[in-house]
Amino acid sequence: MFTKQIYMERRDRVKQTMKSGVLLFLGHTDTPMNYPKNTYFFRQNSSFLYFFGLDEPGLAALIDVDENREILFGDDITVEDIIWTGVLPTMKDKAKEIGINEHKPRRELADYLSQKLQQGKRIHFLPPYRAENKMELESLLGINATASGLHASVDLVQAVIELRSLKGTEEIAEIESALAVSAEMYQTVLNQVAPGKREYELAGLIEGVALRHGRRLAFPPIVTVRGETLHNHPTGRQLQKGDLLLIDSGATSPRHYASDITRTYPVGGEFSTQQRDIYQIVLEANLTAIEAIKPGIPYRDIHLQASRIIVEGLKSLGLMKGNPDDAVQNGAHALFFPHGLGHMMGLDVHDMEDLGENRVGYPEDMERSNQFGLAYLRLAKKLQPGFVMTVEPGIYFIPALIDQWKAEKNHATFIEYAKLENYRGFGGCRIEDNVLVTKDSRRILGIPIPKKTGEIEKAGS
């Protein structure tokens, strides 16, 4: 955990923003895999971690803004538990560690909330996404479990987003700790990208690095020679010389902050001319987008700038034509770049996505586009110092999408469909870095991970 002062300051800030009511935070419980005592790896709710820091199951907490009370709810272990777990800190010790003076057995949470409801107090809670929390909210507050998300507090959601979006120095250090593990992951796997290897072998190497450092993966890794499928997880596919291997993976820090890096490597150690041409376009889009990051710039504008670079590059190869600005405005580039440039990052790899992607990534006065490609942009709002986001442009040749657009003569003014046949088996290429918005500029976080073609070929040889 961080120091108790950090958690106390975070709770003070949310109290100042909310002004009244009771703020309820349900932690997570253990979730069985196939019988009750055989559970999945435990992962605490991120907002609970942000305000209370305790990374264990069976806890809940509330902040009574009107009475200026903070209470931790949970149960001390029994002697029978100690046989299996050993001696653990008491609830009193846990509360003290995070600067809370009150603690109560978990069973008393229902009575406390019932009293507040009878007094006409509003109970604020965040949208639940686990079934057990939805059912507990039904029991505690009398709202239907299936509709519990509709009763979540918009005011609390907005307050939490406002706080968690701006990363403190302690949080940046955690993200860079995760990125140090990512750097070792890619260093370890790069010289293993060879013909005959299987995707899951390399995925195992990546996860092994995280485990060796006592960490976990931030998300199931993407390790695939079919990179045109954006979320293609590793299979038994065997790497062949001439393939491109796309790896999108991340580690966690000791306090669960995430890293999220993508690199694309040639199987066999050298890019072909065709691969190098496409890779260089993606790299230019990545570098230019990073250079454009600074406070006050809408990330939507940077996404569109990266899209224009992709169009210009593809036009130079004869794959697109016409005016690049017009092509981007009409969405023609989305045949090759069908996703957004990036997303917020922090305790969640897609930070705070459980609170609503639009609320996290879009200002109230901006509607999300319904245009194919641009609709998938997760972060569009003006950048602020303290934001951490991914920058991940890519180019993909998706046969099914090419065939559909060609048959419909979609954007034929901008796309040279006849020349795409030579790229049908290309796959995909993406380059992703994690960037902090500073007071007047930006900083790429973490240890540099090779991404220039010469660096990759040298490291992989």
C-alpha positions in Angstrom: 0.0 0.0 0.0 0.9 3.7 -0.2 1.2 5.7 3.0 -2.1 6.2 4.9 -1.8 10.0 4.2 -2.4 9.3 0.5 -5.6 7.4 1.1 -6.8 10.0 3.6 -6.2 12.8 1.2 -8.0 10.9 -1.6 -11.0 10.4 0.7 -11.0 14.0 1.8 -11.1 15.1 -1.9 -14.0 13.0 -2.7 -15.9 14.2 0.3 -15.2 17.8 -0.7 -16.6 17.1 -4.2 -19.7 15.1 -3.1 -20.6 17.4 -0.2 -23.4 15.1 1.2 -24.7 11.6 1.3 -23.2 8.2 2.1 -20.6 6.8 -0.3 -20.6 3.0 -0.4 -17.7 1.0 -1.8 -18.0 -2.7 -2.0 -14.8 -4.7 -2.3 -14.6 -7.9 -4.1 -15.0 -11.5 -2.8 -13.2 -14.6 -3.8 -14.8 -16.2 -6.9 -14.9 -20.0 -7.3 -13.5 -21.6 -10.5 -15.1 -25.0 -10.2 -15.8 -25.5 -6.5 -16.0 -23.0 -3.6 -12.5 -23.4 -2.2 -10.7 -23.4 -5.6 -10.9 -19.8 -6.5 -9.7 -17.5 -9.3 -6.8 -15.2 -8.6 -8.2 -12.5 -6.4 -8.3 -8.9 -7.8 -9.7 -6.1 -5.7 -12.0 -3.5 -7.2 -9.9 -0.7 -8.5 -11.9 2.2 -6.9 -11.8 0.4 -3.6 -8.0 0.1 -4.0 -7.8 3.8 -4.9 -9.5 5.0 -1.7 -8.8 2.3 0.8 -5.8 0.3 -0.5 -6.7 -3.0 1.1 -6.1 -5.8 -1.4 -8.1 -8.7 0.1 -11.6 -10.2 -0.2 -14.6 -9.7 2.0 -14.3 -6.0 2.7 -16.6 -3.0 2.3 -16.2 0.6 3.3 -18.3 3.8 3.4 -17.7 7.5 3.7 -20.6 9.3 5.5 -20.0 12.8 4.2 -22.7 14.4 6.4 -21.3 13.0 9.6 -17.6 13.0 8.4 -17.3 9.3 9.3 -15.3 6.7 7.5 -16.0 3.1 8.4 -14.3 -0.2 7.3 -16.5 -3.3 7.3 -15.0 -6.8 7.5 -14.5 -9.7 9.8 -11.5 -10.9 11.8 -10.3 -14.4 11.0 -11.0 -17.3 13.4 -8.6 -19.8 14.9 -9.8 -22.3 12.3 -8.9 -19.8 9.5 -5.4 -19.4 11.0 -4.8 -23.1 10.4 -5.0 -22.4 6.7 -3.8 -18.8 6.4 -1.6 -18.2 9.4 -2.0 -15.1 11.6 -3.2 -12.1 9.7 -3.7 -8.4 10.8 -6.9 -7.6 12.6 -9.6 -5.3 11.2 -8.5 -2.7 13.8 -4.9 -2.9 12.4 -6.1 -2.7 8.8 -8.3 0.3 9.5 -5.4 2.0 11.3 -3.0 1.3 8.4 -5.2 3.4 6.0 -6.1 6.1 8.4 -9.6 5.0 9.4 -10.7 5.1 13.0 -13.9 3.0 12.8 -14.3 -0.6 11.9 -17.3 -2.9 12.2 -18.2 -6.5 11.4 -19.5 -7.0 7.8 -23.0 -7.9 9.0 -23.5 -4.4 10.5 -23.2 -2.8 7.1 -26.9 -3.6 6.3 -28.1 -2.0 9.5 -26.1 1.2 9.0 -27.4 1.6 5.5 -31.0 0.9 6.6 -30.8 3.6 9.2 -29.5 6.1 6.6 -32.2 5.2 4.2 -34.9 5.7 6.9 -33.3 9.2 7.5 -33.8 10.0 3.9 -30.0 10.0 3.1 -28.8 9.2 -0.4 -26.6 6.2 -0.8 -24.1 6.8 -3.6 -22.4 3.7 -5.2 -20.5 3.1 -8.4 -21.8 0.9 -11.2 -21.4 -2.8 -10.2 -20.0 -5.2 -12.8 -19.7 -8.4 -10.7 -22.8 -10.5 -10.1 -22.1 -11.0 -6.4 -21.9 -7.2 -5.9 -25.1 -6.7 -7.8 -26.9 -9.2 -5.6 -25.5 -7.6 -2.5 -26.7 -4.2 -3.5 -30.2 -5.7 -4.0 -30.0 -7.1 -0.4 -28.6 -3.9 1.1 -30.6 -1.3 -0.7 -33.7 -3.1 -2.1 -32.9 -2.4 -5.7 -33.3 -5.1 -8.4 -29.9 -6.7 -9.1 -30.4 -6.7 -12.8 -31.1 -2.9 -12.8 -28.5 -2.0 -10.1 -26.3 -0.2 -12.7 -29.2 2.2 -13.5 -29.2 3.3 -9.8 -25.5 4.0 -9.6 -24.6 7.6 -8.6 -23.7 9.8 -11.6 -22.3 12.3 -9.1 -20.0 9.8 -7.5 -18.9 8.4 -10.9 -17.9 11.9 -12.1 -16.1 12.6 -8.8 -14.1 9.4 -9.0 -13.2 9.9 -12.7 -12.0 13.5 -11.9 -9.8 12.2 -9.1 -8.4 9.0 -10.7 -7.7 10.7 -14.1 -5.0 12.8 -12.7 -2.1 10.5 -11.6 0.1 11.5 -8.7 3.8 10.9 -8.5 3.3 7.7 -6.5 1.0 6.4 -9.3 3.5 7.3 -12.1 6.2 5.4 -10.2 3.9 2.3 -10.0 3.2 2.5 -13.8 6.9 2.8 -14.5 7.5 -0.2 -12.2 5.1 -2.2 -14.4 6.8 -0.9 -17.5 10.2 -2.1 -16.3 8.7 -5.6 -16.3 7.2 -5.0 -19.7 10.7 -4.1 -21.0 12.1 -7.4 -19.8 9.1 -9.2 -21.3 9.9 -7.9 -24.7 13.6 -8.3 -24.4 13.1 -11.9 -23.4 10.7 -12.8 -26.2 12.4 -10.8 -29.1 15.2 -13.3 -29.8 12.7 -16.2 -29.5 10.6 -14.9 -32.4 11.8 -17.7 -34.8 10.3 -20.1 -37.2 8.9 -23.2 -35.5 7.9 -21.5 -32.3 4.2 -21.5 -31.4 2.3 -18.5 -30.2 1.5 -19.9 -26.8 5.2 -20.7 -26.2 6.0 -17.0 -26.5 2.9 -16.0 -24.4 4.3 -18.4 -21.7 7.6 -16.6 -21.8 5.9 -13.3 -21.3 3.8 -14.4 -18.4 6.9 -16.1 -16.9 8.7 -12.8 -16.7 5.8 -11.3 -14.8 5.6 -14.2 -12.3 9.3 -14.2 -11.8 9.0 -10.6 -10.5 6.0 -11.5 -8.3 3.6 -9.7 -10.7 0.6 -10.6 -12.8 -0.3 -9.8 -16.4 -2.5 -6.7 -16.7 -4.7 -8.5 -19.2 -4.6 -11.7 -21.3 -1.8 -11.1 -23.8 -2.2 -10.9 -27.6 0.5 -12.9 -29.2 -0.4 -13.7 -32.8 0.8 -13.9 -36.4 -2.7 -13.0 -37.4 -2.5 -9.4 -36.1 -5.3 -8.2 -38.4 -7.6 -9.7 -35.7 -7.3 -7.0 -33.1 -7.8 -9.1 -30.0 -6.4 -12.4 -31.2 -5.1 -14.3 -28.2 -2.4 -16.9 -28.6 -3.2 -20.3 -30.1 -1.1 -23.3 -31.2 -0.3 -21.5 -34.5 3.3 -22.1 -35.5 5.4 -19.2 -36.6 6.7 -19.3 -40.2 9.6 -17.3 -41.7 8.2 -14.1 -43.2 5.3 -13.8 -40.7 4.8 -10.7 -38.6 4.2 -11.4 -34.9 2.1 -8.8 -33.1 2.5 -8.8 -29.3 0.2 -6.7 -27.1 0.9 -7.3 -23.4 1.2 -5.6 -20.0 2.3 -6.3 -16.4 1.1 -5.0 -13.1 2.9 -3.1 -10.4 2.8 -4.3 -6.7 -0.2 -2.0 -6.2 -1.9 -3.2 -9.4 -1.1 -0.3 -11.8 -0.9 -1.5 -15.4 1.4 -1.2 -18.3 0.3 -1.8 -21.9 2.8 -2.1 -24.7 2.6 -3.4 -28.3 5.4 -4.3 -30.6 5.4 -6.0 -34.0 8.3 -8.3 -34.9 9.4 -10.1 -38.1 9.6 -13.8 -37.7 13.2 -14.8 -38.7 14.7 -11.5 -37.7 14.3 -9.3 -40.8 11.5 -7.2 -42.2 10.6 -7.8 -45.8 10.4 -4.7 -48.0 6.6 -4.8 -47.9 6.6 -5.2 -44.1 9.2 -2.5 -43.6 7.1 0.0 -45.7 4.0 -0.6 -43.6 5.9 -0.6 -40.3 7.5 2.7 -41.1 4.1 4.3 -41.6 2.8 3.0 -38.3 6.0 4.2 -36.6 5.7 7.7 -38.0 2.1 7.8 -36.8 3.2 6.7 -33.4 6.1 9.2 -33.1 4.1 12.1 -34.5 1.1 11.5 -32.2 3.4 11.4 -29.1 5.1 14.6 -30.2 1.7 16.3 -30.5 0.6 15.4 -26.9 0.4 18.4 -24.5 -2.1 19.9 -22.2 -5.2 21.4 -23.8 -5.1 19.4 -27.0 -8.1 17.2 -27.6 -6.9 13.6 -28.0 -9.5 13.2 -30.8 -7.4 15.7 -32.8 -4.3 13.7 -32.3 -6.1 10.6 -33.4 -7.2 12.3 -36.6 -3.6 13.5 -37.2 -2.3 10.0 -36.8 -5.0 8.8 -39.2 -3.9 11.4 -41.8 -0.3 10.1 -41.6 -1.5 6.6 -42.2 -3.4 7.8 -45.3 -0.5 9.7 -46.6 1.8 6.7 -46.1 -0.6 4.3 -47.8 -1.1 6.8 -50.6 2.7 6.8 -51.2 2.5 3.0 -51.6 -0.4 3.3 -54.1 -3.0 1.7 -51.7 -4.9 4.9 -51.2 -5.6 8.0 -53.3 -7.2 11.4 -53.2 -6.9 14.1 -50.6 -5.8 12.7 -47.2 -7.9 15.1 -45.2 -11.0 14.2 -47.2 -10.2 10.5 -46.8 -10.0 10.9 -43.0 -13.1 13.1 -42.8 -15.1 10.4 -44.7 -13.6 7.5 -42.6 -11.9 5.8 -45.6 -8.7 5.2 -43.5 -10.7 2.9 -41.1 -10.4 0.1 -43.6 -6.8 -0.1 -42.4 -7.0 1.6 -39.0 -10.4 0.7 -37.5 -9.7 1.5 -33.8 -8.9 4.5 -31.7 -5.5 5.9 -31.0 -5.5 5.1 -27.3 -7.2 5.0 -23.9 -6.6 6.1 -20.4 -4.4 3.9 -18.2 -3.8 3.5 -14.5 -5.2 1.0 -12.0 -7.1 -0.5 -14.9 -5.4 -1.1 -18.3 -8.5 0.6 -19.8 -8.7 2.9 -16.8 -12.1 3.3 -15.2 -13.9 1.6 -18.1 -16.3 0.1 -15.5 -17.5 3.7 -14.8 -18.5 4.3 -18.4 -16.2 4.7 -21.4 -17.9 7.8 -22.6 -17.7 9.5 -19.2 -14.0 8.7 -18.9 -13.0 9.6 -22.4 -15.4 12.3 -23.6 -16.4 15.7 -22.3 -20.1 16.4 -21.7 -20.3 18.7 -24.8 -18.9 16.2 -27.2 -20.9 13.3 -28.7 -19.1 10.1 -29.6 -18.9 9.6 -33.4 -21.0 6.8 -35.0 -18.5 6.7 -37.9 -16.9 3.3 -38.4 -13.4 3.4 -36.8 -13.8 6.8 -35.1 -16.6 5.3 -33.0 -14.0 3.1 -31.3 -12.0 6.0 -30.0 -12.0 5.6 -26.2 -10.3 8.9 -25.4 -11.3 12.1 -27.1 -11.3 14.8 -24.4 -8.7 17.6 -23.9 -5.6 16.4 -22.3 -4.6 17.5 -18.8 -1.3 17.2 -16.8 -1.4 13.9 -15.0 -3.3 12.0 -17.7 -1.6 8.7 -18.7 -2.7 7.2 -22.0 -1.7 4.7 -24.6 -0.6 5.8 -28.1 -1.2 2.8 -30.4 -1.7 3.4 -34.1 -1.8 0.4 -36.4 -2.4 -0.8 -40.0 -4.3 -4.0 -40.6 -5.3 -5.9 -43.7 -8.5 -7.7 -42.8 -9.7 -9.9 -45.7 -13.3 -10.0 -44.7 -13.6 -6.3 -44.3 -11.7 -5.6 -47.6 -14.0 -8.0 -49.4 -17.1 -6.3 -48.0 -16.0 -2.8 -48.7 -14.9 -3.7 -52.2 -18.2 -5.4 -53.0 -20.0 -2.3 -51.8 -17.6 0.0 -53.6 -17.2 1.7 -50.2 -14.8 4.7 -50.4 -13.7 3.7 -53.9 -12.7 7.4 -54.4 -9.9 6.8 -51.8 -9.0 3.1 -51.9 -7.1 1.2 -54.7 -8.8 -2.1 -54.1 -7.0 -3.9 -57.0 -3.6 -3.3 -55.3 -4.8 -4.7 -51.9 -4.6 -8.3 -53.2 -0.9 -8.2 -52.7 -1.5 -7.5 -49.0 -4.2 -10.0 -48.3 -2.0 -12.2 -46.1 0.0 -9.4 -44.5 -1.7 -9.5 -41.1 -1.4 -6.4 -38.9 1.1 -4.0 -37.4 0.7 -2.0 -34.2 3.1 0.0 -32.1 2.0 1.2 -28.6 3.6 3.3 -25.9 2.4 4.7 -22.6 2.6 8.5 -22.2 2.2 10.9 -19.4 0.9 14.4 -20.0 3.2 16.8 -18.1 2.7 20.5 -17.2 3.6 21.8 -20.6 4.6 18.7 -22.7 4.7 14.9 -22.4 6.9 12.1 -21.3 7.1 8.5 -22.6 7.0 6.3 -19.5 9.3 3.4 -18.8 12.5 2.0 -20.1 12.7 2.4 -23.9 11.6 -0.8 -25.7 13.1 -1.0 -29.2 10.7 0.0 -32.0 12.8 1.2 -34.9 13.3 -1.4 -37.5 17.1 -1.5 -37.2 16.9 -1.8 -33.4 14.5 -4.7 -33.7 16.5 -6.6 -36.4 19.7 -6.1 -34.4 18.1 -7.3 -31.1 16.4 -10.2 -32.7 19.4 -11.5 -34.7 
